[in-house]
Amino acid sequence: MTDDAERVPRAVAAIWRIEAARIVATLTRVVGDFGLAEDLAQEAVIDALAQWPVEGVPRNPGAWLTAVAKRKAIDHWRRRERLDDRYRAIAHDLESRSDTDAPWDPDQIDDDVLRLVFISCHPVLGREARIALTLRVVGGLSTEEIARAFLVPTATIQQRVVRAKKTLAAAKVPFEVPSRDELGARLGSVLGVLYVIFTEGHTASSGETWVRVDLAQEALRLARVLAELLPDESEVLSLVALFEFQSSRFPTRVDAHGEPIPLADQDRTRWDRAQITRGVRALERADARGRGRGAYGLQAAIAECHATAATFADTDWERIVLLYEALGQLAPSPVVELNRAVAVSMATGPASALLIVDRVAAQLQGHHIVPSVRGELLAQLGRRDEARSEFEEAARLTANDRERAVLLAKAATLG
Amino acid sequence: MKFMLLMKSTPEAVEESKDLDFEEIIAAMGRYNESLIAAGVILSGEGLADISEAVRVDFGSEVPVVTDGPFTEVKEIFNGFWILEVSSKDEAVEWAKRCPLGPGSWLEVRRVPGIEEFPQDNEFIQREVEWRAEHGQL
């Protein structure tokens, strides 16, 4: 039993991670209030932490937690003396079957989880609230884990979650999957949230790096979950593909001292081939839906070009240029243009690339990326003095110490 | 983190399982696999053919001794595996506990170390890394 004192909390955490989405989704359908459902589920977890070390972990822990939370819902309404039909419905539901063998209808649950994803990523919430809520409610991460991953105090995440729940309640957001005609737009919000979560893990350059790689891993898992729930949405599969390609490079993106390694210098033999293969398959499945590629599909295709090139020199830059052109049409942004310029410089040389950079420079004023790219292109053109001052300008603008050192080193070689 | 769940049974349990409804076993295992897929945690998995088809190569003497199955005095039979990608060992154990296996069977949960955990300056490790790169292996 002393052993259990340590083991049970870890088991509870693992069970919660696996079951959180289904439990909260089921409860939300039953009690009709997402915020309440989440609170009740958390209270049930507290009960589990107290009871399971003594009584043992139940055979079906997910059903146990759901049943306990439902009973807490009744207590909640009883305290408020709201003995309405809903109360009677749950009471009947609880009486008619035993706690641990509650039959879960997988179809119903899948549908509920999908609704939960759409609630957590509802546009009525700010971006940060959507992220916190998705990780906590759908991903089953604890407030502490989310706070650690985003390098903010636990109380901040706590507040975001509480505020988000109140906002959803105030807006009377329904617990439903958006109708077919608005699904596209709303799905965009969901995918955007997963993308931001992944990027936060992907661009980790400081702090507890391992936690942030976990974050990217969690985004990939959630994207896979979503792809199972919405198998016909090619952009979901594309996002899975993009994440698979990007994370295949994780082990090679920084050196032993934590310095970022550029794509050209990464050890490609250490890229995770199994992951690349999964990415290729996911993109094939997305294409098989026959509706053409969206923004994530195009980004995934670009990532695929890099992932499948045997060496940096073997990269199909012409194809990447075309993909960036398509992406620029679909989702115009100066950053996409800048990336296109880099691809153009690789495919056809620095001169034409420089024209593209100059065209978008004004839109990205004050951002170190413009002088940084200009510096590279000018250096290739042999305009050393201009290149050096661009690198120095970029070094002045960047907030990242490591990046500044790299830029100054480049400037120095042109001296 | 990658973990392998190794499915093992006693010979008696395997014998008894031959009386069970095959369709039911397939359905139960299928539902388990679907839950792993739905949770986004499964990377791969395989079942193994009956041990009577197996061959054993023993290294007890100078020359390896080859024996055809079925084997007597076998205490455990390895029947298949899953590879999961999860956030912790506890999560892997939790998934293992959900597997629809009966008495006489057990799952062993083993972490799968990445190739980066092996000495990178070793020439054989380097060659293995290259082979993996060429063949798209884990």
Boltz contact constraints between the chains, C-beta under 6 A:
constraints:
  - contact:
      token1: [A, 10]
      token2: [B, 90]
      max_distance: 6.0
  - contact:
      token1: [A, 14]
      token2: [B, 90]
      max_distance: 6.0
  - contact:
      token1: [A, 14]
      token2: [B, 91]
      max_distance: 6.0
  - contact:
      token1: [A, 14]
      token2: [B, 94]
      max_distance: 6.0
  - contact:
      token1: [A, 15]
      token2: [B, 94]
      max_distance: 6.0
  - contact:
      token1: [A, 17]
      token2: [B, 91]
      max_distance: 6.0
  - contact:
      token1: [A, 18]
      token2: [B, 94]
      max_distance: 6.0
  - contact:
      token1: [A, 221]
      token2: [B, 40]
      max_distance: 6.0
  - contact:
      token1: [A, 224]
      token2: [B, 40]
      max_distance: 6.0
  - contact:
      token1: [A, 225]
      token2: [B, 40]
      max_distance: 6.0
  - contact:
      token1: [A, 228]
      token2: [B, 38]
      max_distance: 6.0
  - contact:
      token1: [A, 251]
      token2: [B, 116]
      max_distance: 6.0
  - contact:
      token1: [A, 269]
      token2: [B, 129]
      max_distance: 6.0
  - contact:
      token1: [A, 269]
      token2: [B, 130]
      max_distance: 6.0
  - contact:
      token1: [A, 269]
      token2: [B, 133]
      max_distance: 6.0
  - contact:
      token1: [A, 273]
      token2: [B, 132]
      max_distance: 6.0
  - contact:
      token1: [A, 273]
      token2: [B, 133]
      max_distance: 6.0
  - contact:
      token1: [A, 273]
      token2: [B, 136]
      max_distance: 6.0
  - contact:
      token1: [A, 274]
      token2: [B, 138]
      max_distance: 6.0
  - contact:
      token1: [A, 277]
      token2: [B, 136]
      max_distance: 6.0
